[in-house]
Amino acid sequence: LEAWYVGGWVRDALMGRPSHDVDMCCSGLWQESKAALEAADIAVVESGIKFGGITAICDGERIEVTTYRLDGFYTDGRHPQSVERAASLEDDLARRDFTVNAMAWHPVRGLVDRYDGQGDLERKLIRAVGDPKRRFNEDALRMLRAVRFACRLDFLIEPATKQALAECAPLLDAVARERVGIELEGILSTGHGGDAMLRYPELVCAAVPELAPARGFDQRSVYHAFNVYEHIARVLTVAGELALCDGVAPSSSLMWAAFLHDVSKPDCFTVDHAGSGHFYGHPELGAKKARVIMDRLALSHDLVRDVCLLIKYHDKPLRPERSCLLNMMRALSGESVDTPRLMDELMDLKRADTLGKAPSCFYYVETIEEMRALTRELLAAG
């Protein structure tokens, strides 16, 4: 039997990053791999034998072990009709999604890197293995995975792969919505979701079609330097960057709220007699629309509730006064609602929203921080 470490663990090891998902592939059938592992007193779970896979439990770590395999024809844009045993490691690597994930390593035999994944790690590029359109036609979810890897590793997507993302974006319609939700959550959790919106707009709008009307939508306002879509992307970027600067993982509810906070602006647009644009009622309508979007993506009830509260009140005028802030706390309360956290995230969202407008609005950040400090005093006083 011949065995190799493959995929994300090899990529992360070459980058000097910790890795939790360890995958191996072997020349033998799963039954042979199981026998060899058990002979070495390693516990085995028959987890994916339909696809030639088992899970080894070693020192408390779960290691996925699969047979070299080739995927059959894809009929649903997501799953191969069949999985066949491949003759060699090289055949197995050829079916993988991106060059940085298509490397194999053995402690004696060394690194196998047919597609210059190591070079792409150095160049900070996500590149499809082979023809990117073919890879995305096989499995449309790979498009969101490409963006998630680019955001997580702070890489760019190689031009031909990026072009294929834009052209193949409609294929995402065939993917189960909860899978789309999981990948979007992964993208937003990196804090770089704003970059994804600006670099890969066709794909983002295929994932959340309600954002498409915002592209190029002129706000016709002295308070805004950007169209609606660009403004949303900047708010998401600022919210993510400020969290990362504080050394904390960006909050899921804050990222989703920033992503969807102005989703209803195009629906609420009016122009006054002076030619200025207004969006009366967009926070309330946005909260309702966000609930529909997030429920469709099968996101958790608590996350949906928190995000909708943040969106509903993100534009509410507030003053650094006791009664005003106590009223806001009352609005952000309820069964199992974490009011202190949501008040802090509301200030984060307001700050990011302000910094995503025209520079003439930036002075308001000082007021927001006054309100944050007073809120914390009120909470500390019970």
Helices and strands as residue ranges (DSSP letters): E 3-6, H 8-15, E 22-26, H 30-39, E 43-48, G 49-51, E 53-58, E 61-67, E 69-71, E 83-85, H 89-94, G 99-101, E 104-106, E 110-112, H 117-123, E 125-126, H 132-138, H 141-153, E 156-157, H 159-168, G 169-174, H 177-188, H 193-199, H 201-207, G 209-214, H 228-245, H 252-260, G 266-268, E 270-271, E 277-278, H 282-296, H 301-313, H 322-331, H 339-355, G 359-361, H 364-380
